[in-house]
Structure formats: C-alpha cells, structure tokens
Amino acid sequence: MTLVLEPRHVTAVRRHGEADYPYEACGLIGGLVEGSRLVAVQLVPLPNARSDAARNRYLIDPEAFRRAQQKLDRDGLDIIGVYHSHPDHPPIPSQYDRDHAWPRLVYVIAAVAGGKAGDLKAWILSDDRASFDAEPLTIEERTVAWQSRS
C-alpha cells in the first residue's frame, strides 16, 4: 500500500511534533482506501495522554480515540493510520511502537530533532507482528473535492 498525504498534512504533522517537543505528539489519520493507495483526507491531532515517559512514548486516551473515530465516521472516513513524533530520534519504529501497534494501520513517524521537525516515514506492522515494513509515502495535492458530512 502507498500512503498519500497532501503537503498540508505533512506540515500539520511536523508542526504538531514541534509544538509538543520534547514530548511525543500523536494523532489519527482519517482517509479512504483507493485501490492500493491509502489516501489521507483529515488529521485528528490528539493529546499524548502519557503521564510518564512522554518523551519516548505516546498514549491515545480511549475516550479521545472514540470521539475521533465518531467524527471520522460522520465524515465518511476510515481510520487509516496513526501519526506520532520521535523527539531526538529517527523516524523508525521502536520496539515499544511494535509492541503496541495494530496491523493494517499505517504509522507515520516524524523525526523532531532539537524542536525542529524533519523526515517523515510510513510503516505498516507485519501480520505476524514480527516487524514493521516501510511503506511508500507520496505527497501530492488532491484535486478531487471531498466534503465533510457535518
């Protein structure tokens, strides 16, 4: 699968990572499946609910997840992924990320070094949970109009 982000999504993920630095930022990616492409339409930034180890872990509160999922459902979108930042570390999944990830969702990780966001990489957990596989990430402007149902 190829993840398609718009330039505004890349900017939003980077800004969220910078704003939450030195802690991990996190959020959901709402979108559509179009053949072999996961097309991001909407990001839902969420607070990192981690009260400990927020510099290298994130936690999405179940109630916040439920509310975000309801919003995306109302807009006719699926949760296609999760994004988070890695403060002062590369955008490569950690063992913790692997242990807590869900198969079939794409995970976008943004490196944030010294408070400045850098590379974004996309990953999908293998079905056997043994590893993350790098996924192609395409950045393109969408010309197809999409309207929220809200």
C-alpha positions in Angstrom: 0.0 0.0 0.0 1.1 3.6 -0.7 0.1 6.3 1.8 -0.8 9.6 0.1 -0.5 12.7 2.1 -1.2 16.3 1.0 1.5 18.9 1.7 -0.8 20.4 4.3 -0.9 17.1 6.2 2.9 16.9 6.2 3.1 20.5 7.5 0.5 19.7 10.2 2.3 16.6 11.5 5.6 18.4 11.6 4.1 21.4 13.4 2.3 19.2 15.9 5.7 17.4 16.6 7.4 20.7 17.1 4.6 22.1 19.3 4.7 19.1 21.6 8.5 18.8 21.7 10.2 17.4 23.8 7.3 15.0 24.2 5.8 12.8 21.5 2.9 14.2 19.6 0.2 11.9 18.3 -3.0 11.8 16.2 -5.1 9.8 13.9 -5.2 9.8 10.1 -8.6 9.7 8.5 -9.0 8.7 4.9 -10.1 6.5 2.1 -8.8 3.3 0.5 -8.4 3.8 -3.2 -7.1 0.5 -4.7 -3.6 0.1 -3.5 -3.5 3.6 -2.0 -4.4 4.9 1.4 -5.4 8.5 0.8 -5.3 10.8 3.8 -8.1 13.3 3.9 -8.2 14.5 7.5 -5.8 14.5 10.5 -7.2 14.4 14.0 -4.5 15.7 16.4 -4.8 14.2 19.9 -3.1 14.9 23.2 -0.5 12.5 24.4 -2.2 11.0 27.5 1.1 9.5 28.8 1.8 10.8 32.3 5.2 9.1 32.4 7.8 8.6 29.6 6.1 11.1 27.3 9.5 11.9 25.8 9.6 8.4 24.1 6.1 7.0 24.4 2.6 8.1 23.5 -0.8 7.0 24.6 -4.1 7.9 23.0 -6.8 8.0 25.6 -9.6 5.5 24.7 -12.3 8.1 25.1 -10.4 10.6 22.8 -9.9 7.8 20.3 -13.7 7.0 20.4 -14.6 10.7 19.8 -12.1 11.0 17.0 -13.4 7.8 15.4 -17.0 9.0 15.6 -16.0 12.3 13.9 -14.3 10.4 11.1 -17.3 8.1 10.8 -19.6 11.0 10.4 -17.4 12.4 7.7 -17.4 9.1 5.9 -13.8 8.4 6.6 -12.0 5.4 8.0 -9.1 5.5 10.4 -6.3 4.5 8.0 -3.4 5.3 10.3 -1.8 6.9 13.3 1.0 9.5 13.3 3.4 10.4 16.1 6.7 12.1 16.6 10.1 10.8 17.8 11.8 13.6 19.7 15.5 13.5 19.1 15.3 10.1 17.4 15.0 8.9 13.8 11.5 8.2 12.3 12.0 4.5 12.8 9.5 2.4 14.9 10.8 1.4 18.3 10.2 -1.9 20.0 7.5 -0.2 22.1 5.9 1.0 18.8 5.9 -2.5 17.5 4.5 -4.0 20.7 1.5 -1.6 20.7 0.8 -1.1 17.0 -2.2 -2.5 15.2 -1.8 -4.4 11.9 -3.3 -2.9 8.8 -2.9 0.7 10.0 -0.2 2.8 8.6 2.1 4.5 11.1 3.7 7.8 10.2 6.6 8.9 12.3 8.1 12.3 12.2 11.6 12.9 13.5 11.9 16.1 15.6 15.5 17.0 16.5 16.1 19.8 18.9 12.5 21.0 18.4 12.8 21.1 14.6 10.8 18.6 12.6 12.5 16.7 9.8 11.8 13.5 7.9 8.5 11.6 7.9 8.4 7.9 7.2 5.5 5.5 6.9 5.3 2.0 8.3 2.9 -0.9 8.5 3.1 -3.7 11.1 3.5 -7.1 9.5 0.6 -9.5 10.1 2.8 -11.7 12.3 3.8 -8.6 14.4 7.4 -9.5 13.9 8.4 -6.2 12.2 7.4 -3.0 10.7 7.7 -2.7 6.9 8.5 0.6 5.3 5.6 1.8 3.2 5.8 4.2 0.2 4.8 7.7 1.1 3.6 10.0 -1.6 3.0 13.7 -1.2 0.6 15.2 -3.6 -2.1 17.8 -3.9 -5.6 16.3 -4.2 -7.7 17.7 -7.0 -10.8 15.7 -6.0 -13.2 17.6 -3.8 -14.2 15.9 -0.6 -16.8 17.4 1.8 -17.4 16.7 5.4 -20.9 15.4 6.3 -21.0 17.5 9.4 
